[in-house]
Amino acid sequence: MKRGPTPISRALFSMLGMLFIFIGLILIILGLLTPTSKAQVGGLILIGPIPLIFGGELSPILVLIIILLPIIIFILILFFILQRISVKED
């Protein structure tokens, strides 16, 4: 039995990675084009599913997104693992 990701999942994750890079580039360009009078610095460090946020002012919506994103990723990983287990049993 062949182990490892299927070609479809490889293609899906490759496209997802390219989409994230493209969105990041657009956000960087938009950040450079918008005039601001002050700059703020902040950051996010993910240690497993736990986000650590530091520096700057964060809007409540941004904090909610930062907290929910690792939870959504964890649920998706569990879904793919359970799907793989159910396919092996069939």
N, C-alpha and C positions, 0 to 999 in steps of 0.2 A: 504494500500500500504506500502510495506516495504521500509524504508529509510536507507541510509548508503551505504558504498561501497559494490560493488559486490565481490563475492569470487575470481573472476578472477583478479580484480584490486588489491585486497589485496595480492594475490600471486605475481602479477607483481611488486608491490611496495616493497614487502619483498625481492624478488630476486634482485631488483635494489639496495636496501639498502645493501644487502650482497655483491653485486658487488663493491659498493663504499668502503666498509670496506676492501675487498680483495685488491683493487687497492691501498688504503691508506697504507696497510701493506707492499705491494711490494715496494712502494715508500720510506717508512721508511727504509726498509732493504737495498735498493739500496743506500740511503743516508748514511747509516752507513758503507757500504762497499767501497764507493769511497773515496780515499784519497784526502784531501783538506788541503791547507796551511793556509787558513783564513776562518773564519765563519762570516756569515751575518745573521742578524735577521730582520724579517719583519712580517707583519700580514695583515689580511683581516677581517673586521667587516662588516656584512651585516645588514643594517637597512632598512627593507622592501626590495625593489628592488635596493637600492642605496648602492654600495660598497664603503667602506672607506679603502684605502690602506695606510700603514705606514711602514717606516723603510726600510733599504736595497736598493740595486739597483735592478730594475725590467727591464727585457727585454721588448721591445715593443710588442712582441707576447704574453707574459704573461699578460700584461696590457689589451690587446685586449680580451683575453680569460676571464679575470676577469670582464670586462665591459659587454661582450656579454652573459655570463652565466646567470645573473639575468634576462636579457631580454628574453632569450630563455625559462627560467623557467616560466616567466610571461605569455608568449604566450601559453605554454603548459597548464597552469592552465586555461586560458581563453578558450582554445579549449575544455578541459574536461567539463567546466561549460556549454558552449554552446551545447555540445553534450548531456549532461544530460537534458538540457532544451528541446531540440528537441525530445528526447526520451519520456519525460513526455507528450508532446503535442500529440504524436501519439497514 
